Amino acid sequence: MAPERERLEATDRGRIPLSDVLEVFEQREDRARPLTADDIMEAVDCSRRTAHNKLNELVEQGVLRTRKVGSRSRVWWVPIEEQPDDGPEGPRIEELVTQVDLPGTGTTLETRQQALVAAYQYLREHPEAKKSDFLTDVYPEHPAEFETAEGWWNALQPALAELPGVDPPEERGHIWHFLGG
């Protein structure tokens, strides 16, 4: 690394407070758009290394989230605070689950509704999930009186697709997304 660049990075670390980086996120017109390290570099006038260091420090503190979007690209964003499932925003998920079509009656139906709530909550916590993720992480604790994981999935996945914020995979797709809501 060139001596000038090392000097610049050393001075960047000490002079750019985390609050300046956070301010870049707060001052965006489109608050849903994630930012790149280049966005931070331009806004606070620092090196790429400093931008990455500051962004990663904010991730470690739980203030930002990040994800890879390409082989060498990454974006950062401020997570949206979870809204309660009831009140002015709309009915609770447990109430919505009672309105979707699931097989069974009585306690069997209730256990299947609970399994659907668990699958929904899993997708909220893991906004990109595959069928295998649900079968591995949700089905064992919420079998809902189904004899097989495949039977469980065949009954729950159409109902899951009806719930708010759920984006099921396109035909032949594999990734379920939670878009919020």
Secondary structure per residue as TSV (DSSP state, phi and psi in degrees):
chain	resnum	aa	ss	phi	psi
A	1	M	-	360.0	140.6
A	2	A	-	-66.6	143.8
A	3	P	H	-57.3	-37.3
A	4	E	H	-63.1	-42.3
A	5	R	H	-65.5	-42.8
A	6	E	H	-60.7	-41.1
A	7	R	H	-64.8	-43.0
A	8	L	H	-62.6	-44.0
A	9	E	H	-64.9	-39.4
A	10	A	H	-64.0	-40.6
A	11	T	H	-74.7	-33.1
A	12	D	H	-59.3	-44.4
A	13	R	H	-57.5	-39.2
A	14	G	H	-84.3	-23.8
A	15	R	H	-104.7	-13.0
A	16	I	-	-99.1	105.7
A	17	P	-	-74.3	153.0
A	18	L	H	-58.6	-32.3
A	19	S	H	-61.7	-32.2
A	20	D	H	-67.0	-37.5
A	21	V	H	-68.1	-44.2
A	22	L	H	-62.4	-35.3
A	23	E	H	-61.2	-33.2
A	24	V	H	-60.9	-41.8
A	25	F	H	-67.0	-39.4
A	26	E	H	-73.1	-26.2
A	27	Q	T	-92.9	3.3
A	28	R	-	-69.2	146.2
A	29	E	S	-70.8	-45.7
A	30	D	S	-97.5	95.6
A	31	R	T	-71.5	-11.1
A	32	A	T	-87.4	-16.5
A	33	R	S	-76.1	125.0
A	34	P	-	-70.9	159.7
A	35	L	B	-111.9	157.5
A	36	T	-	-106.7	170.2
A	37	A	H	-62.6	-35.1
A	38	D	H	-60.9	-39.3
A	39	D	H	-59.3	-43.0
A	40	I	H	-69.2	-42.9
A	41	M	H	-55.1	-46.9
A	42	E	H	-67.6	-42.5
A	43	A	H	-70.5	-38.3
A	44	V	H	-109.0	2.7
A	45	D	T	56.2	66.3
A	46	C	-	-138.5	175.0
A	47	S	-	-78.5	164.6
A	48	R	H	-60.1	-44.6
A	49	R	H	-59.4	-44.3
A	50	T	H	-64.7	-42.5
A	51	A	H	-58.4	-48.1
A	52	H	H	-61.4	-44.1
A	53	N	H	-60.2	-46.2
A	54	K	H	-65.8	-45.0
A	55	L	H	-62.3	-44.2
A	56	N	H	-65.6	-35.1
A	57	E	H	-64.4	-39.6
A	58	L	H	-68.7	-31.7
A	59	V	H	-66.3	-46.0
A	60	E	H	-59.7	-32.9
A	61	Q	T	-80.5	-7.1
A	62	G	T	83.2	9.1
A	63	V	S	-81.9	-35.4
A	64	L	-	-120.9	162.7
A	65	R	E	-122.9	160.1
A	66	T	E	-144.7	159.7
A	67	R	E	-159.5	153.2
A	68	K	E	-75.9	138.9
A	69	V	-	-123.0	5.2
A	70	G	S	-168.8	-174.1
A	71	S	S	-64.5	-31.5
A	72	R	S	-134.4	17.3
A	73	S	-	-113.9	148.9
A	74	R	E	-144.5	147.4
A	75	V	E	-125.8	159.1
A	76	W	E	-130.6	150.9
A	77	W	E	-153.7	162.2
A	78	V	-	-88.6	121.6
A	79	P	-	-64.1	144.4
A	80	I	-	-81.0	130.4
A	81	E	-	-65.2	138.2
A	82	E	-	-67.0	136.3
A	83	Q	-	-92.7	149.0
A	84	P	-	-61.9	152.5
A	85	D	S	-80.6	-0.1
A	86	D	S	-131.2	179.8
A	87	G	S	96.3	-154.0
A	88	P	T	-62.3	-24.3
A	89	E	T	-72.6	-25.5
A	90	G	-	144.8	-179.2
A	91	P	-	-71.6	158.3
A	92	R	-	-66.1	152.3
A	93	I	H	-61.6	-34.6
A	94	E	H	-60.4	-35.9
A	95	E	H	-71.4	-39.5
A	96	L	H	-65.2	-37.0
A	97	V	H	-62.6	-31.7
A	98	T	T	-69.6	-14.6
A	99	Q	T	-96.2	-8.2
A	100	V	S	-92.3	159.2
A	101	D	-	-86.2	114.4
A	102	L	-	-128.8	146.2
A	103	P	S	-73.2	147.8
A	104	G	-	113.7	169.1
A	105	T	-	-140.2	168.2
A	106	G	H	55.6	-134.0
A	107	T	H	-67.9	-29.8
A	108	T	H	-62.7	-46.0
A	109	L	H	-63.1	-40.8
A	110	E	H	-61.8	-42.9
A	111	T	H	-66.9	-33.2
A	112	R	H	-72.1	-35.3
A	113	Q	H	-65.9	-39.9
A	114	Q	H	-64.1	-38.4
A	115	A	H	-64.6	-38.6
A	116	L	H	-66.1	-41.2
A	117	V	H	-60.8	-42.7
A	118	A	H	-63.5	-41.2
A	119	A	H	-64.7	-40.7
A	120	Y	H	-64.0	-46.4
A	121	Q	H	-62.8	-37.8
A	122	Y	H	-60.7	-44.4
A	123	L	H	-66.4	-35.3
A	124	R	H	-62.8	-39.8
A	125	E	H	-78.8	-24.3
A	126	H	S	-127.9	82.0
A	127	P	S	-61.1	-5.9
A	128	E	E	-133.1	113.4
A	129	A	E	-141.0	147.6
A	130	K	E	-100.0	163.8
A	131	K	H	-51.5	-44.4
A	132	S	H	-61.5	-31.0
A	133	D	H	-65.1	-44.6
A	134	F	H	-62.5	-42.5
A	135	L	H	-68.0	-33.2
A	136	T	H	-81.5	-41.5
A	137	D	H	-100.2	-22.5
A	138	V	T	-110.9	-48.5
A	139	Y	G	-53.3	-45.8
A	140	P	G	-58.0	-33.5
A	141	E	G	-90.9	-15.2
A	142	H	-	-137.1	62.4
A	143	P	-	-70.1	-18.3
A	144	A	T	54.2	37.6
A	145	E	T	64.4	21.0
A	146	F	-	-89.8	142.8
A	147	E	S	-75.7	-28.9
A	148	T	S	-132.7	156.8
A	149	A	H	-64.2	-35.8
A	150	E	H	-65.2	-42.7
A	151	G	H	-62.5	-41.2
A	152	W	H	-58.4	-49.4
A	153	W	H	-64.4	-42.6
A	154	N	H	-61.8	-31.0
A	155	A	H	-83.0	-39.1
A	156	L	H	-83.2	-34.8
A	157	Q	H	-63.9	-36.2
A	158	P	H	-66.9	-35.2
A	159	A	H	-70.3	-39.5
A	160	L	H	-60.4	-39.3
A	161	A	H	-63.7	-21.3
A	162	E	T	-84.5	-13.2
A	163	L	S	-79.9	153.8
A	164	P	T	-64.4	138.0
A	165	G	T	82.9	-3.0
A	166	V	E	-91.8	128.0
A	167	D	E	-116.3	99.9
A	168	P	-	-69.4	161.7
A	169	P	-	-65.7	150.4
A	170	E	-	-64.8	167.6
A	171	E	T	-54.1	133.2
A	172	R	T	70.1	4.0
A	173	G	-	-84.5	168.9
A	174	H	-	-127.1	-15.2
A	175	I	E	-101.5	123.2
A	176	W	E	-88.8	141.3
A	177	H	E	-122.3	146.1
A	178	F	E	-108.1	120.0
A	179	L	-	-99.3	-0.9
A	180	G	-	96.1	175.1
A	181	G	-	119.8	360.0
